[in-house]
Amino acid sequence: MIRAAEYARYSTDNQTSNSIEYQFCKIREYCLNNDIEIVASFYDEAKSGTNLSREGFQQMLTAAHRKEFDAVVIYDVTRGSRDVADWFSFRKEMRALRISVISVENNLGDPLNPNDFLIELMNVGLGQHQVLTSRQKSIDGVAVKAREAVFLGGIAPLGYDIVEGKYVVNEMEADIVRKIFDLYASGKSYNQILDTLKNKKGKRGRPFGKNSIQSILSNDRYIGTYTWNKRICKQLRKWAGGVPNPKVIRLEGAIPAIIDDNTWCSCQRRLNTPASNARNTAKREYLLSGLIKCSSCGSSYVGHASTNQRGYENIYYVCSNRKRTRTCKSPNIPAKIIEPFVLENLKEFLSKLDIEFVVDYIYNTYKAMVPNLDKYQSELLDIQTKIKNGMDAILSGIDISELKETLLQLKDRKKELENIISSSNSRLILDKSRLTMFVKKQFSNWEYKNDTELVKSYITGIVIMPNGDIEVSVGVARTDNSEGGI
């Protein structure tokens, strides 16, 4: 009997979960009539078929690579994909894994056969044509509203409210916008502007950050210009690069202005002046980059360099939330303090490392994580017997709808049990002698590593406490699952 995975999908909120149930019903009826055993089920609700980045679909691909089934059964090809390139990419991937793709409604042949390929191409192409047609009608309809300067969804910019689809100035918020423009036009830095706006919040109720300040300064709605479709960011739900859109709709004076033209031009000149945007192009290496976390807000610490008036450079690590929004009060940590502290303590730890203690700890901890599978295996044997008896009854001529429904439920539970047992059996089998060899190998040559190698090899995390205390976690995270052991 062929072992198969069933997959179903519906695309819009106008469809309901009944669409999934209907597809599964037809798939299971087909499988029952064609001696196919369903061993896995995957589905996506309210997901477009124009790309493959769907949770259920990706889970199915992962299971396919684990060889959990021999075939994938779908209701029709449009449930798999409405993009010709994606569909045949999927077909190629399944062919490489020697997994069949079966459609209840479409007779899928060999995609390497010219005639079969042409028929399949037409079926998928019709699906993509329908998507493109619907998309174009939708764009045309929205463009008509855009030419009337109608608000088309999302969050209104700070300083505006939306009343009956039109932009209306919110004077309380507009005062904040004017202050930002005035401060920047007078030469104030982003940090100085953030200090001035310390108790103010953005449209979503969040503190201002440097990115939000720049976004406000670049938004030409504040001088009354309405734009729609300025950039092509996505096409058929795939990233398109954010390139300028030649079909942009731009209407000057279509919405009430908050900023006068002189202030706007002054800010744009400063934004576009190379000196104000200059950055150190040399890529600086921060020894502890990506390892430090702030215990107060959970954000990562990032490396930062500044130069004082005498020309001396200071390098330190700062909470990214504090740097971006200036809302976190966790201390900055000079690199000249934290980097030697981490290295010296790491070397001292490695020099005194008790290998036997580490091995015992890993071995005992792992053994405690492996579940007792006896009860699951016993239930699985019982369910397999019931499924066999049910199939024998059907083959002998007994046609009871309740029996078929019970069989489907038993098969679902059988798959759950198999997944539990399989995931437990696929765990890394720990042999204590090999584990000892592994740990010794990982820590044997630490004295010959440079500082960067030491940190990357053995530091798994660093936490900065509010009082400035530093907590360093040491370990290794490399394992080899080949041949069922380390």
C-alpha positions in Angstrom: 0.0 0.0 0.0 1.3 3.5 -0.9 1.9 5.7 2.1 0.8 9.3 1.3 0.5 12.7 2.8 -2.7 14.7 2.1 -2.5 18.5 1.6 -5.3 21.0 1.4 -5.4 24.8 1.1 -7.9 27.7 0.8 -6.9 31.2 -0.1 -9.2 33.8 1.3 -11.2 34.7 4.3 -14.4 34.4 2.2 -13.8 30.7 2.1 -14.3 28.7 5.3 -12.7 25.7 6.9 -15.3 23.6 5.2 -13.2 24.0 2.1 -10.4 22.2 3.9 -12.8 19.5 5.1 -14.3 19.1 1.6 -10.8 18.7 0.1 -9.8 16.1 2.7 -13.1 14.3 2.2 -12.5 13.9 -1.5 -8.8 13.1 -1.0 -9.6 10.3 1.5 -12.4 8.9 -0.7 -9.9 8.8 -3.6 -7.2 7.1 -1.4 -9.6 4.5 -0.1 -10.6 3.6 -3.6 -7.0 3.4 -4.8 -5.3 1.4 -2.0 -3.5 4.5 -0.7 -2.9 4.9 3.1 -2.9 8.4 4.4 -0.1 8.7 7.0 0.1 12.5 7.3 -2.1 15.6 6.9 -1.0 19.2 6.1 -3.1 22.2 5.4 -3.0 26.0 5.1 -6.0 28.3 5.9 -6.5 31.6 4.2 -3.1 31.4 2.4 -2.4 32.5 -1.2 -1.3 29.9 -3.7 1.1 32.4 -5.3 4.1 31.4 -3.2 5.4 28.4 -1.3 6.1 30.1 2.0 3.1 28.6 3.8 3.5 26.9 7.1 1.6 23.8 6.3 3.3 23.4 2.9 6.7 23.9 4.4 6.0 21.3 7.1 5.0 18.9 4.3 8.3 19.5 2.5 10.3 18.9 5.6 8.4 15.6 6.2 9.0 14.7 2.6 12.8 15.1 3.0 12.5 12.8 6.1 10.9 10.2 3.7 7.8 9.9 5.9 5.6 9.1 2.9 5.8 8.0 -0.7 3.3 10.3 -2.3 1.5 13.7 -1.8 -2.2 13.8 -2.6 -4.0 17.1 -3.3 -7.5 17.9 -4.5 -6.3 19.8 -7.6 -3.1 21.5 -8.8 -4.3 25.0 -7.8 -4.4 23.9 -4.2 -0.7 23.2 -4.5 0.3 26.4 -6.3 -1.1 29.1 -8.6 2.4 30.0 -9.8 3.8 28.1 -12.7 7.5 28.4 -11.6 6.7 27.4 -8.0 4.6 24.4 -9.0 7.2 22.9 -11.3 9.9 23.6 -8.7 7.9 21.6 -6.3 7.4 18.8 -8.8 11.1 18.7 -9.5 11.9 18.6 -5.7 9.4 15.7 -5.2 10.8 13.8 -8.2 14.3 14.1 -6.8 13.0 12.6 -3.5 11.1 9.9 -5.6 7.8 11.0 -4.1 4.7 11.0 -6.4 2.4 13.9 -6.6 -1.3 12.9 -7.1 -4.2 15.2 -7.9 -7.8 14.0 -7.3 -9.2 16.3 -10.1 -6.2 16.3 -12.5 -4.6 13.4 -14.2 -0.9 14.2 -13.5 1.5 12.2 -15.7 5.2 12.3 -16.0 6.3 16.0 -16.2 9.3 14.8 -18.3 6.8 13.5 -20.9 6.1 16.4 -23.4 2.4 15.8 -23.7 1.9 15.3 -19.9 4.0 18.4 -19.2 1.9 20.5 -21.7 -1.4 19.4 -20.1 -0.1 20.1 -16.6 1.4 23.5 -17.7 -2.1 24.5 -19.0 -3.8 23.5 -15.7 -1.3 25.5 -13.6 -1.2 28.3 -16.1 -4.9 28.8 -16.0 -4.7 29.0 -12.2 -2.0 31.7 -12.5 -4.0 33.5 -15.2 -7.0 33.7 -12.8 -4.8 35.2 -10.1 -3.3 37.7 -12.4 -6.7 38.7 -13.7 -8.1 39.2 -10.2 -5.0 41.1 -9.2 -5.2 43.5 -12.1 -8.9 44.2 -11.4 -8.1 44.9 -7.8 -5.2 47.2 -8.6 -7.4 49.1 -11.2 -10.1 49.5 -8.6 -7.8 50.8 -5.9 -6.1 53.2 -8.4 -9.5 54.8 -9.1 -9.8 55.6 -5.3 -6.2 56.7 -5.2 -6.8 59.4 -7.8 -9.4 60.8 -5.4 -6.8 61.0 -2.6 -8.8 58.5 -0.6 -7.0 56.8 2.4 -6.4 53.2 1.4 -5.8 51.5 4.7 -3.0 50.9 7.2 -2.0 53.4 9.9 -2.4 57.2 9.1 0.8 59.2 9.5 1.4 60.9 12.8 -0.4 64.3 12.6 -3.4 63.0 10.7 -6.7 61.3 11.5 -8.9 59.7 8.8 -12.5 60.9 8.6 -14.7 59.3 6.0 -11.7 58.2 4.0 -10.0 61.7 4.0 -6.9 63.1 5.8 -7.8 65.5 8.6 -5.1 67.2 10.6 -4.8 66.1 14.3 -3.5 69.3 15.8 -2.0 67.7 19.0 0.0 65.2 16.9 0.8 67.9 14.2 2.5 70.0 16.9 4.9 67.0 17.5 5.6 66.7 13.7 6.3 70.5 13.4 8.7 70.3 16.4 10.6 67.4 14.8 11.0 69.3 11.5 11.9 72.6 13.2 14.5 70.9 15.4 16.1 69.1 12.5 16.0 72.2 10.2 17.9 74.1 13.0 20.7 71.6 13.0 19.7 69.3 15.9 20.8 65.6 15.8 18.4 62.7 16.0 19.6 62.1 19.6 18.8 65.7 20.6 15.4 65.4 19.0 14.7 62.2 20.9 15.7 63.8 24.1 13.2 66.6 23.4 10.5 64.1 22.7 11.3 62.0 25.8 7.6 61.7 27.0 6.0 61.7 23.6 4.6 58.7 21.7 4.2 57.8 18.1 1.0 56.9 16.3 1.1 53.3 17.6 1.7 54.5 21.1 5.4 53.5 21.1 8.3 55.8 21.9 10.1 57.5 19.0 13.2 56.0 17.6 15.8 57.2 15.0 14.1 55.3 12.3 10.7 56.8 13.0 12.3 60.3 13.0 13.8 59.7 9.6 10.6 58.3 8.3 8.7 61.4 9.4 11.3 63.8 7.9 11.0 61.9 4.5 7.2 61.8 4.3 6.0 64.2 1.7 2.4 63.9 2.9 3.4 66.6 5.4 3.6 69.2 2.6 0.2 68.0 1.2 1.4 65.5 -1.4 -0.6 62.3 -1.7 1.2 59.3 -3.2 0.1 55.8 -3.9 2.1 52.8 -5.2 5.4 54.7 -4.9 7.5 51.5 -4.9 7.1 48.0 -6.1 7.8 46.1 -2.9 5.9 42.8 -3.7 4.6 41.0 -6.7 2.4 38.0 -6.2 3.3 38.1 -2.5 7.1 37.9 -3.3 9.7 40.6 -2.5 10.2 42.6 -5.7 13.1 44.8 -4.5 11.3 48.0 -3.5 12.2 49.7 -6.8 10.5 52.9 -7.9 7.1 52.3 -9.6 6.6 54.0 -13.0 2.8 53.9 -12.4 3.0 55.8 -9.1 0.0 58.2 -8.5 1.2 61.5 -7.1 -1.2 64.4 -6.3 0.2 67.6 -4.9 -2.0 69.7 -2.6 -4.5 66.8 -2.3 -4.3 66.6 1.5 -3.9 69.4 4.2 -0.2 70.3 4.7 1.4 70.4 8.2 4.9 71.7 7.2 5.6 74.7 5.1 7.7 74.4 1.9 10.7 76.3 3.3 11.1 74.0 6.4 10.5 71.0 4.2 13.2 72.0 1.7 15.7 72.9 4.5 15.2 69.4 6.0 15.5 67.6 2.7 18.8 69.4 1.9 20.2 68.3 5.2 19.0 64.7 4.7 20.5 64.5 1.3 23.8 66.2 2.2 26.6 63.5 2.1 28.3 65.0 5.2 25.2 64.4 7.3 24.9 60.8 6.1 28.5 59.9 6.3 29.4 56.6 8.0 32.6 54.9 8.8 32.8 52.5 5.8 35.4 50.3 7.4 33.6 47.3 8.9 34.5 47.2 12.6 34.7 43.8 14.4 33.1 43.7 17.8 34.4 40.7 19.8 31.1 40.0 21.6 28.8 40.9 18.8 25.5 39.0 18.9 26.1 37.5 22.3 25.0 40.2 24.8 21.4 40.5 26.0 19.8 43.2 28.2 18.1 41.7 31.3 15.9 44.7 31.7 14.1 44.8 28.3 15.4 41.7 26.5 17.0 43.5 23.6 20.4 42.7 22.2 23.4 44.8 23.0 25.2 46.2 19.9 28.7 47.5 19.4 29.1 51.3 19.1 32.1 53.6 18.5 32.2 57.3 19.2 35.0 59.9 18.9 35.3 62.7 21.5 36.4 66.3 20.8 40.1 65.4 21.3 39.9 62.7 18.6 40.0 59.7 20.9 37.8 56.8 19.9 35.6 55.1 22.6 34.2 51.6 21.9 31.4 50.2 24.0 28.4 48.0 23.9 24.9 49.6 24.3 21.4 48.1 24.6 19.8 48.4 21.1 16.5 49.6 22.6 18.3 52.3 24.5 20.2 53.4 21.4 17.1 53.3 19.1 14.4 54.7 21.3 16.3 55.9 24.5 13.6 54.1 26.7 15.9 51.5 28.4 18.1 52.6 31.2 20.6 49.7 31.1 24.2 50.9 31.3 26.6 51.1 28.4 29.5 48.7 28.9 32.9 49.9 27.6 34.6 47.3 25.4 37.9 47.7 27.3 36.1 46.4 30.5 33.8 43.7 29.3 36.0 42.1 26.6 39.0 41.4 28.9 36.6 40.3 31.7 34.9 37.7 29.5 38.2 36.4 28.0 40.1 36.2 31.4 37.2 34.4 33.1 36.7 32.1 30.1 40.4 31.1 30.1 40.3 30.5 33.8 37.2 28.4 33.5 38.7 26.3 30.7 41.9 25.7 32.5 40.0 24.2 35.5 37.4 22.3 33.5 36.4 18.9 34.9 35.7 16.8 31.8 34.1 13.9 33.8 31.7 16.3 35.6 30.6 17.8 32.2 30.1 14.4 30.6 28.0 13.1 33.6 25.9 16.3 33.6 25.1 16.0 29.8 24.5 12.3 29.9 22.2 12.3 32.9 20.3 15.4 31.7 19.7 13.9 28.2 18.6 10.5 29.6 16.0 12.3 31.7 14.5 14.0 28.6 13.8 10.7 26.7 10.2 9.6 27.3 9.1 6.1 28.2 7.7 4.7 24.9 6.2 1.5 26.2 2.6 2.9 26.5 2.8 4.5 23.1 4.0 1.4 21.4 1.3 -0.7 23.1 -1.4 1.7 22.0 0.0 1.7 18.4 -0.2 -2.1 18.2 -3.8 -2.0 19.4 -4.7 0.6 16.8 -3.0 -1.3 14.0 -5.0 -4.4 14.9 -8.3 -2.4 14.8 -7.4 -0.8 11.5 -6.7 -4.2 10.0 -10.0 -5.6 11.3 -11.8 -2.6 9.9 -10.2 -3.0 6.5 -11.1 -6.7 6.5 -14.7 -5.9 7.2 -14.9 -3.3 4.4 -13.2 -5.8 1.9 -15.7 -8.5 2.9 -18.6 -6.2 1.8 -19.6 -4.4 5.0 -20.3 -0.8 3.9 -21.0 1.3 7.0 -20.3 5.0 6.9 -19.5 5.1 10.6 -16.9 2.4 10.1 -15.1 4.5 7.5 -15.1 7.5 9.7 -13.8 5.5 12.6 -11.0 4.1 10.4 -10.0 7.7 9.5 -9.8 8.6 13.1 -7.8 5.6 14.0 -5.3 6.4 11.1 -5.0 9.9 12.4 -4.2 8.7 15.9 -1.8 6.0 14.4 0.1 8.8 12.7 0.3 10.8 15.9 1.8 7.8 17.8 4.2 7.1 15.0 5.4 10.7 15.1 5.9 10.5 18.9 7.9 7.2 18.6 9.8 8.3 15.6 10.8 11.7 17.1 12.0 9.9 20.2 13.9 7.2 18.3 15.5 9.8 16.1 17.0 11.6 19.1 20.7 11.5 19.3 21.8 8.2 20.9 24.3 9.0 23.6 27.1 6.6 24.1 29.0 7.8 27.1 32.5 6.8 25.9 31.9 8.7 22.6 30.4 11.6 24.5 33.6 11.8 26.6 35.7 11.8 23.4 33.6 14.5 21.9 33.8 16.8 25.0 37.6 16.2 25.3 38.0 17.1 21.6 36.0 20.3 21.9 38.0 21.6 24.8 41.4 20.1 24.1 43.0 22.8 22.0 41.5 26.0 23.5 44.9 27.3 24.4 45.8 27.6 20.7 42.7 29.6 19.7 42.8 33.4 19.3 40.4 35.6 21.1 37.7 35.6 18.4 37.9 31.8 18.1 37.6 31.3 21.8 34.5 33.5 22.1 32.8 31.9 19.1 33.7 28.4 20.3 32.7 28.6 23.9 30.5 31.6 24.8 26.8 30.9 24.3 25.4 34.0 25.9 26.1 37.1 28.0 23.5 39.0 30.1 23.9 42.5 31.4 22.1 43.2 34.7 20.6 46.6 35.6 23.3 47.1 38.3 26.1 46.5 35.7 26.8 42.8 36.7 27.7 40.5 33.9 26.5 36.9 33.6 28.4 34.8 31.1 27.2 31.3 29.8 29.8 28.9 28.6 29.3 25.7 26.5 29.4 24.1 23.0 26.5 23.4 20.7 28.0 21.1 18.1 26.7 17.6 17.6 26.9 14.9 14.9 23.8 12.8 14.3 25.4 10.5 11.8 25.2 6.8 12.6 22.9 7.5 15.5 25.5 8.8 17.9 28.0 11.6 18.8 
